[in-house]
Amino acid sequence: MRGAVVRNCVVAGVNGAITLTLLLIAPLGLAAVITNTALITASTLVVGIAADGVVRWLGPARSPSGRFSAPSALDSVDRSRPPSN
């Protein structure tokens, strides 16, 4: 979890730095450059966190110990009927 937050912050920072560089070249006022850079950095961070949530939601289930839970042979047993002999 902590690694994902660091990765998202680094990606947002790099994206903000690229945006700042490009906007400083354009003939805009300083307030517009700072505002746009801050908004793009924040939106990159939010989208990165949301994407991590989607990946976590789509990923395999984990047991409470943090390990992947493998399906057992008992998972396919139909317990709604009594066993047939």
C-alpha positions in Angstrom: 0.0 0.0 0.0 2.8 2.4 0.9 4.6 1.6 -2.3 1.5 2.5 -4.3 1.2 5.9 -2.6 4.9 6.7 -3.2 4.6 5.6 -6.9 1.4 7.7 -7.4 3.1 10.8 -5.8 6.2 10.4 -8.0 4.1 10.0 -11.2 2.0 13.0 -10.2 5.2 15.1 -9.5 6.8 14.2 -12.8 3.6 14.9 -14.7 3.3 18.3 -12.9 7.0 19.1 -13.7 6.4 18.3 -17.4 3.3 20.4 -17.4 5.1 23.3 -15.6 7.8 23.2 -18.2 5.4 23.3 -21.1 3.2 26.0 -19.6 6.2 28.3 -18.8 7.0 28.3 -22.5 3.5 29.4 -23.4 2.6 33.1 -23.2 0.3 32.7 -20.1 0.2 34.6 -16.8 2.0 33.1 -13.8 -1.2 32.5 -11.9 -2.6 30.4 -14.8 0.6 28.4 -15.0 0.6 27.7 -11.3 -3.1 26.9 -11.2 -2.9 24.5 -14.2 0.2 22.8 -12.9 -1.4 22.2 -9.5 -4.7 20.9 -11.0 -2.9 18.5 -13.3 -0.7 17.2 -10.5 -3.7 16.7 -8.2 -5.8 15.0 -10.9 -2.9 12.7 -11.8 -2.7 11.6 -8.1 -6.4 11.1 -7.9 -6.6 9.0 -11.1 -3.6 6.9 -10.0 -5.2 6.2 -6.6 -8.5 5.3 -8.4 -6.7 3.0 -10.8 -5.0 1.2 -7.9 -8.4 0.7 -6.4 -9.7 -0.8 -9.6 -6.7 -3.1 -9.9 -7.1 -4.2 -6.3 -10.8 -4.8 -6.8 -10.2 -6.9 -10.0 -7.3 -8.9 -8.4 -7.6 -12.3 -6.8 -9.0 -12.6 -3.3 -6.5 -12.7 -0.4 -6.7 -14.5 2.9 -6.4 -12.6 6.2 -2.7 -13.6 6.3 -2.2 -11.6 3.1 -1.5 -14.7 0.9 -3.5 -15.6 -2.1 -6.3 -18.1 -1.2 -6.2 -21.1 -3.5 -9.5 -22.8 -4.2 -9.9 -26.1 -2.3 -11.6 -29.3 -3.4 -14.4 -28.6 -0.9 -15.3 -25.4 -2.7 -17.0 -27.3 -5.5 -19.1 -29.5 -3.1 -22.8 -28.8 -3.2 -23.8 -28.6 0.4 -27.5 -28.0 -0.3 -28.1 -31.7 -0.9 -27.4 -34.6 1.4 -24.5 -36.8 0.3 -25.5 -39.7 -1.9 -24.2 -43.2 -1.3 
